[in-house]
């Protein structure tokens, strides 16, 4: 027998309507965004930041419809806008502060300038480091071309300078009120005080300084006008800004102009530049020291230290090699503070001045002989070759000189024979001058060259005989010979034995001499060519030798760098180990085992970044330092200076924070869009459950959600109990244990301050200077902090347990919270959806909830890191509160000691100090521990509030999402969703659908330039949103349509017109070529008059709406006026349409079909004539016809969804009866019939409402 299944019944016994199919349900896919969220750990920070930028703009694109409806109480637009704004606010880039510390002469400023890729940017002064102010260097976001470089110089306040001036006067004056004789010593307290006072008040004379008081000086106009102000500087070049800054921070040794110097008054300097290394959020801070003699600057430096994400310690590499490197570069106090802060991993060592090296010493000390031996052999070979070539060059020069002498002699002979030729031409008899010269020489005795026999036997070559010894004699002989020759040629009697020369003889001789001279010149040219080739060869070999020497120097530099790097890593880890062992001994000496490491010290050494840099070589290789004769040999590329690696390291310091921020934003974005999707796709009518089934399902879900709320509260309670337990065991119990120990040591510590110098005591002047500054003084002998010394017996053993608590215990507790919460969430999801899964329907809702579950998991997994950041900030404040609290408790005692004067003052100072400490030591120490405990309790309350807020937010999201997706709405609301809410949800669907494709280029890794997120209509949307308007994105396309004036405007059906606001002036006559239209106005809430909208502001998109839906008229149907057909309306220039804020009007798709294609216009901008003056605020509609068959445009906010219609995207129609099932009032029926009456003459229309603007009267 075949069983027949009965028809479904509702809770009243009637046949239930057929269950609708959900094939037409709008689907929103967020697959790409979810993929980014799921794989965020694997993606680079640049990809994540790009996704954040896309997400921010995607959220901005969702605001349009919500902005338009935010003032309507029947919609949830305002709540969604708040959620969107909250998520957008979390997209702000993170800021990473990197502190740079180092001693005087370490090269900090040079290193920072090189990292910024500037030759010189940081201003310096010639005073010692403790007078310098902290300098912050951040990225310059200004787009002004005149502000490429900016700076802010902030000065201390009047009260701060008055306090310091009083302290300076106390150091300057002796017990008799006169200037101390120690003021001549620049390193003494009086000398430092005098230098500061003289810098700010240059016209003061030392002898007259006691006649002035601090109050009088601080009120001088030149000083008072500066105090508490901030000077802003700007320049287009780094050099220009440097010169401006130098005038503020430079201390002039000879202030001839007697002008005020600002450096003692500067609190902090902030520099803004467009250096690429800062573009990712790095902020470099040059910290001269946290113990500045100025309390205000010291506080600024301390705050920077507390907020630092990274800490760069700069020291010259020579010291790093020669001393005990990292162990001596960091004092125990500094290392202990790093331990408290958990900042060991934040330390970076920078060894500067690597170009300062002795090759010989480096080769010997670093055992580099094997590595450089081959190079040195080649260098020696090159040197020998250079010597040989230089010797050859010398010989060539000697030969050239000999040839030059021969050439000169030939020139003289030519001159003589030319003269003879001239005489012969004049008719005179001439004779061979050489014969006359020989005759003359034979007659001469005792000449420089001696007899013929002597000349023949002379072993010296004739060419070399013209030495310096016979030079003068030779010249005399030539003169005599020339005179004799002239006489013989002129006196016939003298030449009777000689044969006169003929012209032919003379010409032959001249020709012979010229040929000989030509050969000599050719020889000289050949010698010069050989010399040139030799010089070229010498230069080439010298260049090769220089390169070899540079290679040797580079090997030495690299060898020293590696040695220093290894030594610093090892010694830093050993320094931490010694500190840990010292603390462990003080904590529990009986159970201390030196063979058991308290941490992985090899890992500490391995993870310590060390850079060995040469800022000068980097600048020289970059084409800077033109005036400096710096030899950059040993650095063959910029990379060998290690400045580029340090720049990359600085940018990498920001990656963890940037990536974490991006992941949190994307998780929040995914969660928000999932919730928004479920809200938008649920119009309250899609559930196929009967009312009774809905109520049962809702009750089940509410009960489970309430149970989930209680479970989340329990997890929060357990988490907070674990946090408090960790604090009690590791911190509060240490307080109780070591308070008596610290109290016992307090009096001996105070007594030691005034002990004899041999026993470690202080000079009375240093003692008084320390008391004057509330127990903290950085003088010539170093830093002394009485407050820290009193709390040290508690502070030292506490460091290990403090670090264990905040770096291991509490992070583990928060991780367990996240795991427990995710487990609860998965269990809840499984139990909440199992009934729907068993029914086998609503797969889309379950799928969206599963997607939301993954978003929840991602957000919860990021929560421990965010909470740890809060805890670290709070604990850094707390662990720095010990000494300041002691200082507060000791303030009156310090003041009393500082006021002592006259004979026996030092004894009285010590008595006051020791008496107060001996009497109140326990209460002083208890106050310090109580303040720290109060701060930790405050931290616990803040963490509890944050956890509770997260749990409450999760509970609210679960209630909203699961009821919406599984039940379909609130059953308690019998009337269902308001129409405007359903219309808003329908309007938001296409907007949400458009968000996920924006992430496609990011997921695929396409170049960012291909991604065009900014749409041309976005500025108009922002403008419209600010004015209460809504202009959909698709409307912008109509602005570029050149045929805009050829289209008409479709107006609202006359059946919904309010007669109270209609008159003839409100009818806009269509253009002559327009299709027939109908005109109406709907009464809306009064609004303030606004200026007339321009044509591009009133352009709104036509929207696809394929369903017939009942309409709620603005007035009763009986009051609806009869509007003449468009052709009956006479066009008039005086007629001006009004703009109205419309709410909840739906139109029938069937009307457009009935009217035919000719009645269907295209979306276009409505041109508005000047508005006529009206009494009160009269809104009007601007409505545009929809192109038939175009279903790609977003649904209008004012359109209504038909709950039981076919697929809207396919443009199918539905009957009126199906729409009216949820509508029971008579007005809806009247509105529906009225719509039927006008369907033959009114085409399909869609509307968006806009806010009117005031009209210029």
Buried (B, 14 or more C-beta within 10 A) or exposed (E): EEEEEEEEEEEEEEEBEEEBEBEBBBEBBBEBBBBBBBEBEEBEBBBBBBBBBBBBBBBBBBBBBBBBBBBBEBBBBBEBBEBBEEBBEBBEBBBBBBBBBBBEEBBBBBBBBBBBBBBBBBBBBEBBBBBBBBBBBBBBEBEEEEBBBBBBBBBBBBEBBBBBBBBBBBBBBBEEEEBBEBBEBEEBBBBBBBBBBBBBBBEBEEEEBBEBEBEEBBEBEEBEEBBBEEBEBBBEEBBBBBBBBEBBBBBBEEBEEEEBBBBBBBBBBBBBBBBEBBEBBBBBBBBBBBBBBBBBBBBBBBBBBBBBBBBBBBBBBBBBBEEEBBBEBBEEBBBBBBBBBBBBBBBBBBBBBBBEBEBEEBBEBBEBEEBBEEBBEBBEBBEEBBEBBEEBBEEBBEBBEBBEEBBEBBEEBBEBBEBBBEBBEEEEEBBBBEBBBEBBBEEBEEBBBEEEEEBEEEEEEEEEBEEEEBEEEBEEBEEBBBEBBBEBBEEEEBBEEBEBBEEEBBEEBBEEBEEBBEEBEEBBEBBEEBBEBBBEBBEEBBEBBEBBBBBBBBBBBBBBBEBBBEBBBBBBBBBBBEBBBBBBEBBEEEEEEEEEEBBEBEEBBEEBBBBBBBBBBBBBBBEBBEEEEEEBBBBEEBEBBBBBBBBEBBBBBBBBBBBBBBBBBBBBBBBBBBBBBBBBBBBBBBBBBBBEBBBBBBEBBBEBBEEBBEBBBEBBEBBBEBBBEBBEBBBBEBBEEBBEBBBEBBBEBBBEBBEEEEEEBBBBBBBBBBBBBBBBBBBEEEBBBBBBBBBBBBBBBBBBBBBBBBBEBBBEBBBBBBBBBBEBBEEBBEBBBEEBEEEEBBEBBBEBBEBBBBBBBBBBBBBBBBBBEEBBEBBBBBBBBBBBBBBBBBEEBBEBBBBBBEEEBBEBBBBBBBEBBEEBBBEBBBBBBEBBBEBBEEBBEBBBEBBBEBBBEBBEBBBBBBBBBBBBBBBEEEEBBBBBBBBBBBBBBBBBBBBBEBBEBBBEEEEEEEBEBEBEBBEBBBEBBEBBBBBBBBBBBBBEBEEBEEBBBBBBBBBBBBBEBBBEBBBBBBEEEBBBBBBBBBBBEEBEBBEBBEBBBBBBBBBBBBBBBBBBBBBEBEEBBEBBEBEEBEEEEEBBBBBBBBBBBBBBBBBBBBBEEEBBBBBBBBEBEEBBEBEEBBBBBBBBBBBBEEBEBBBBBBBBBBBBBBBBEEBEBBEBEBBBEBBEEEBBBBBBEBBBEBBEBBBBBBBBBBBBBEBEE
